[in-house]
Amino acid sequence: MEQRKHWWNGKWGRLARKDVYLRVSGDQWYVEQRAGGSDGVSHFFEFDGEDAALDMVRGMLNGPDEWRELSVRPPAR
């Protein structure tokens, strides 16, 4: 599975931090919504196409938080 994008709400701490990840494996796209940092609780969503997955991401990023996209390293070759 390849991680394509990662967004963070800019807040530190287990109670405040939120992350959204966009991943792909073959033709399947996955969105992970995580609250609480690396040890937090995640919800996963699966999509047949990139557009549907990005629609879900846009909905998750809509709100009062100041989301920022974090860089993702290109896959090793």
NUKOL-463836 format. One record per residue: residue number from 1; residue in three letters; x, y negated, z of N, C-alpha, C, CB in turn. Coordinates in steps of 0.2 Angstrom, whole numbers, plus 5000, padded with zeros to 4 digits. Glycine has a CB too. Example, Ala and Ser with C-alpha at 12.3 -4.5 7.8 and 13.67 -1.06 7.14 Angstrom:
// NUKOL-463836
+-----+------+------+------+------+-------+-------+-------+------+------+------+-------+-------+-------+
:  nr : rest : n_px : n_py : n_pz : ca_px : ca_py : ca_pz : c_px : c_py : c_pz : cb_px : cb_py : cb_pz :
+-----+------+------+------+------+-------+-------+-------+------+------+------+-------+-------+-------+
:   1 :  ALA : 5066 : 5028 : 5039 :  5062 :  5022 :  5039 : 5066 : 5016 : 5039 :  5057 :  5022 :  5045 :
:   2 :  SER : 5064 : 5011 : 5035 :  5068 :  5005 :  5036 : 5064 : 5000 : 5039 :  5070 :  5003 :  5029 :
+-----+------+------+------+------+-------+-------+-------+------+------+------+-------+-------+-------+
END
This chain:
// NUKOL-463836
+-----+------+------+------+------+-------+-------+-------+------+------+------+-------+-------+-------+
:  nr : rest : n_px : n_py : n_pz : ca_px : ca_py : ca_pz : c_px : c_py : c_pz : cb_px : cb_py : cb_pz :
+-----+------+------+------+------+-------+-------+-------+------+------+------+-------+-------+-------+
:   1 :  MET : 5004 : 5006 : 5000 :  5000 :  5000 :  5000 : 5005 : 4994 : 5000 :  4995 :  5000 :  5006 :
:   2 :  GLU : 5003 : 4989 : 4996 :  5007 :  4983 :  4995 : 5003 : 4977 : 4998 :  5009 :  4982 :  4988 :
:   3 :  GLN : 5007 : 4973 : 5002 :  5003 :  4967 :  5005 : 5004 : 4962 : 5000 :  5007 :  4966 :  5012 :
:   4 :  ARG : 4999 : 4958 : 4998 :  4999 :  4953 :  4993 : 4999 : 4946 : 4997 :  4994 :  4953 :  4989 :
:   5 :  LYS : 4995 : 4945 : 5002 :  4995 :  4939 :  5005 : 4993 : 4940 : 5013 :  4990 :  4934 :  5002 :
:   6 :  HIS : 4995 : 4934 : 5016 :  4994 :  4934 :  5024 : 4993 : 4927 : 5026 :  5000 :  4937 :  5028 :
:   7 :  TRP : 4987 : 4926 : 5029 :  4985 :  4920 :  5032 : 4985 : 4920 : 5040 :  4978 :  4918 :  5029 :
:   8 :  TRP : 4987 : 4915 : 5043 :  4987 :  4914 :  5050 : 4984 : 4908 : 5052 :  4994 :  4914 :  5053 :
:   9 :  ASN : 4980 : 4908 : 5058 :  4976 :  4902 :  5060 : 4980 : 4897 : 5063 :  4970 :  4904 :  5064 :
:  10 :  GLY : 4987 : 4898 : 5064 :  4991 :  4893 :  5067 : 4991 : 4893 : 5074 :  4990 :  4886 :  5064 :
:  11 :  LYS : 4988 : 4897 : 5078 :  4987 :  4897 :  5085 : 4992 : 4903 : 5088 :  4980 :  4898 :  5087 :
:  12 :  TRP : 4995 : 4902 : 5093 :  4999 :  4906 :  5097 : 4995 : 4909 : 5103 :  5006 :  4903 :  5100 :
:  13 :  GLY : 4997 : 4915 : 5105 :  4994 :  4919 :  5110 : 4989 : 4924 : 5108 :  4990 :  4913 :  5115 :
:  14 :  ARG : 4988 : 4929 : 5113 :  4984 :  4935 :  5111 : 4977 : 4933 : 5110 :  4985 :  4940 :  5117 :
:  15 :  LEU : 4974 : 4928 : 5114 :  4967 :  4926 :  5114 : 4966 : 4922 : 5108 :  4965 :  4923 :  5120 :
:  16 :  ALA : 4970 : 4918 : 5106 :  4969 :  4913 :  5100 : 4971 : 4915 : 5093 :  4972 :  4907 :  5102 :
:  17 :  ARG : 4976 : 4919 : 5093 :  4979 :  4921 :  5086 : 4974 : 4925 : 5082 :  4985 :  4924 :  5087 :
:  18 :  LYS : 4973 : 4923 : 5075 :  4970 :  4927 :  5071 : 4974 : 4927 : 5064 :  4963 :  4924 :  5069 :
:  19 :  ASP : 4973 : 4933 : 5061 :  4977 :  4934 :  5055 : 4972 : 4938 : 5050 :  4983 :  4939 :  5056 :
:  20 :  VAL : 4973 : 4936 : 5043 :  4970 :  4939 :  5038 : 4975 : 4942 : 5033 :  4964 :  4934 :  5034 :
:  21 :  TYR : 4974 : 4948 : 5031 :  4979 :  4951 :  5026 : 4975 : 4953 : 5020 :  4983 :  4957 :  5029 :
:  22 :  LEU : 4978 : 4953 : 5014 :  4976 :  4955 :  5008 : 4981 : 4960 : 5005 :  4975 :  4949 :  5002 :
:  23 :  ARG : 4978 : 4966 : 5004 :  4983 :  4972 :  5002 : 4980 : 4975 : 4996 :  4984 :  4977 :  5008 :
:  24 :  VAL : 4984 : 4979 : 4992 :  4982 :  4983 :  4986 : 4985 : 4989 : 4986 :  4983 :  4979 :  4980 :
:  25 :  SER : 4981 : 4995 : 4984 :  4984 :  5001 :  4983 : 4981 : 5004 : 4977 :  4983 :  5006 :  4989 :
:  26 :  GLY : 4984 : 5004 : 4971 :  4981 :  5007 :  4965 : 4976 : 5002 : 4963 :  4978 :  5014 :  4966 :
:  27 :  ASP : 4970 : 5004 : 4962 :  4964 :  5000 :  4960 : 4960 : 4997 : 4966 :  4960 :  5003 :  4955 :
:  28 :  GLN : 4962 : 4999 : 4972 :  4958 :  4997 :  4978 : 4961 : 4991 : 4981 :  4957 :  5003 :  4983 :
:  29 :  TRP : 4957 : 4987 : 4984 :  4959 :  4981 :  4987 : 4957 : 4981 : 4994 :  4957 :  4974 :  4984 :
:  30 :  TYR : 4961 : 4979 : 4999 :  4959 :  4979 :  5006 : 4960 : 4973 : 5009 :  4963 :  4985 :  5010 :
:  31 :  VAL : 4956 : 4971 : 5014 :  4956 :  4965 :  5018 : 4956 : 4967 : 5025 :  4950 :  4960 :  5016 :
:  32 :  GLU : 4961 : 4965 : 5029 :  4961 :  4966 :  5036 : 4960 : 4959 : 5040 :  4968 :  4969 :  5038 :
:  33 :  GLN : 4956 : 4959 : 5044 :  4955 :  4953 :  5049 : 4957 : 4956 : 5056 :  4947 :  4951 :  5048 :
:  34 :  ARG : 4962 : 4952 : 5058 :  4965 :  4954 :  5065 : 4964 : 4948 : 5070 :  4972 :  4957 :  5064 :
:  35 :  ALA : 4962 : 4950 : 5076 :  4962 :  4945 :  5081 : 4966 : 4947 : 5087 :  4954 :  4944 :  5084 :
:  36 :  GLY : 4970 : 4943 : 5089 :  4974 :  4945 :  5095 : 4982 : 4947 : 5094 :  4971 :  4950 :  5099 :
:  37 :  GLY : 4984 : 4945 : 5088 :  4991 :  4947 :  5086 : 4992 : 4954 : 5085 :  4996 :  4945 :  5092 :
:  38 :  SER : 4999 : 4956 : 5085 :  5000 :  4963 :  5083 : 4997 : 4968 : 5087 :  5008 :  4964 :  5083 :
:  39 :  ASP : 4995 : 4967 : 5093 :  4992 :  4972 :  5097 : 4984 : 4971 : 5097 :  4994 :  4972 :  5104 :
:  40 :  GLY : 4982 : 4966 : 5093 :  4975 :  4965 :  5093 : 4970 : 4970 : 5090 :  4974 :  4958 :  5090 :
:  41 :  VAL : 4964 : 4968 : 5089 :  4959 :  4972 :  5086 : 4958 : 4970 : 5079 :  4952 :  4971 :  5090 :
:  42 :  SER : 4958 : 4975 : 5074 :  4957 :  4974 :  5067 : 4950 : 4977 : 5064 :  4963 :  4977 :  5063 :
:  43 :  HIS : 4948 : 4973 : 5059 :  4942 :  4976 :  5055 : 4945 : 4976 : 5048 :  4936 :  4971 :  5056 :
:  44 :  PHE : 4943 : 4982 : 5045 :  4945 :  4983 :  5038 : 4940 : 4983 : 5033 :  4949 :  4989 :  5038 :
:  45 :  PHE : 4941 : 4980 : 5027 :  4936 :  4980 :  5022 : 4939 : 4982 : 5015 :  4933 :  4973 :  5021 :
:  46 :  GLU : 4936 : 4986 : 5012 :  4938 :  4989 :  5005 : 4934 : 4987 : 4999 :  4938 :  4997 :  5006 :
:  47 :  PHE : 4938 : 4985 : 4994 :  4934 :  4983 :  4988 : 4937 : 4986 : 4982 :  4935 :  4975 :  4988 :
:  48 :  ASP : 4933 : 4986 : 4976 :  4935 :  4989 :  4970 : 4939 : 4984 : 4966 :  4929 :  4991 :  4966 :
:  49 :  GLY : 4939 : 4978 : 4967 :  4942 :  4973 :  4963 : 4945 : 4967 : 4967 :  4937 :  4970 :  4958 :
:  50 :  GLU : 4950 : 4963 : 4965 :  4953 :  4958 :  4968 : 4948 : 4952 : 4969 :  4959 :  4955 :  4964 :
:  51 :  ASP : 4944 : 4951 : 4964 :  4939 :  4945 :  4965 : 4935 : 4946 : 4971 :  4935 :  4944 :  4959 :
:  52 :  ALA : 4932 : 4952 : 4972 :  4928 :  4953 :  4978 : 4932 : 4952 : 4985 :  4925 :  4960 :  4977 :
:  53 :  ALA : 4938 : 4955 : 4985 :  4942 :  4954 :  4991 : 4944 : 4947 : 4992 :  4948 :  4958 :  4990 :
:  54 :  LEU : 4945 : 4943 : 4987 :  4947 :  4936 :  4988 : 4941 : 4932 : 4990 :  4950 :  4933 :  4982 :
:  55 :  ASP : 4935 : 4934 : 4988 :  4928 :  4931 :  4991 : 4928 : 4932 : 4998 :  4922 :  4934 :  4987 :
:  56 :  MET : 4929 : 4938 : 5000 :  4929 :  4940 :  5007 : 4934 : 4936 : 5011 :  4930 :  4947 :  5009 :
:  57 :  VAL : 4940 : 4935 : 5009 :  4945 :  4931 :  5012 : 4943 : 4924 : 5013 :  4952 :  4932 :  5008 :
:  58 :  ARG : 4940 : 4921 : 5007 :  4938 :  4914 :  5007 : 4933 : 4913 : 5013 :  4935 :  4912 :  5001 :
:  59 :  GLY : 4928 : 4918 : 5013 :  4923 :  4917 :  5019 : 4926 : 4917 : 5026 :  4918 :  4923 :  5018 :
:  60 :  MET : 4931 : 4922 : 5027 :  4935 :  4922 :  5033 : 4939 : 4916 : 5035 :  4939 :  4928 :  5033 :
:  61 :  LEU : 4941 : 4913 : 5030 :  4946 :  4907 :  5031 : 4941 : 4900 : 5032 :  4951 :  4906 :  5026 :
:  62 :  ASN : 4935 : 4901 : 5031 :  4931 :  4895 :  5031 : 4929 : 4894 : 5038 :  4924 :  4896 :  5027 :
:  63 :  GLY : 4930 : 4888 : 5041 :  4929 :  4886 :  5048 : 4933 : 4881 : 5051 :  4929 :  4893 :  5052 :
:  64 :  PRO : 4933 : 4880 : 5057 :  4937 :  4875 :  5060 : 4945 : 4876 : 5061 :  4934 :  4874 :  5067 :
:  65 :  ASP : 4947 : 4882 : 5060 :  4954 :  4884 :  5061 : 4958 : 4881 : 5055 :  4956 :  4891 :  5061 :
:  66 :  GLU : 4964 : 4879 : 5056 :  4969 :  4876 :  5051 : 4973 : 4882 : 5048 :  4973 :  4870 :  5053 :
:  67 :  TRP : 4970 : 4886 : 5044 :  4973 :  4892 :  5041 : 4979 : 4890 : 5037 :  4969 :  4896 :  5037 :
:  68 :  ARG : 4985 : 4894 : 5037 :  4990 :  4893 :  5033 : 4993 : 4900 : 5030 :  4996 :  4890 :  5037 :
:  69 :  GLU : 4995 : 4899 : 5024 :  4997 :  4906 :  5021 : 5004 : 4907 : 5022 :  4996 :  4905 :  5013 :
:  70 :  LEU : 5006 : 4913 : 5025 :  5013 :  4914 :  5026 : 5016 : 4918 : 5020 :  5013 :  4919 :  5032 :
:  71 :  SER : 5022 : 4917 : 5019 :  5025 :  4920 :  5013 : 5026 : 4927 : 5014 :  5032 :  4917 :  5012 :
:  72 :  VAL : 5025 : 4931 : 5008 :  5026 :  4938 :  5008 : 5032 : 4940 : 5004 :  5019 :  4942 :  5006 :
:  73 :  ARG : 5036 : 4944 : 5007 :  5042 :  4946 :  5003 : 5040 : 4950 : 4997 :  5047 :  4950 :  5007 :
:  74 :  PRO : 5043 : 4949 : 4991 :  5042 :  4953 :  4985 : 5044 : 4960 : 4987 :  5046 :  4951 :  4979 :
:  75 :  PRO : 5041 : 4965 : 4984 :  5042 :  4972 :  4985 : 5050 : 4974 : 4983 :  5038 :  4977 :  4981 :
:  76 :  ALA : 5053 : 4978 : 4986 :  5060 :  4980 :  4985 : 5060 : 4984 : 4978 :  5063 :  4984 :  4990 :
:  77 :  ARG : 5065 : 4983 : 4974 :  5065 :  4986 :  4968 : 5071 : 4991 : 4968 :  5066 :  4981 :  4962 :
+-----+------+------+------+------+-------+-------+-------+------+------+------+-------+-------+-------+
END
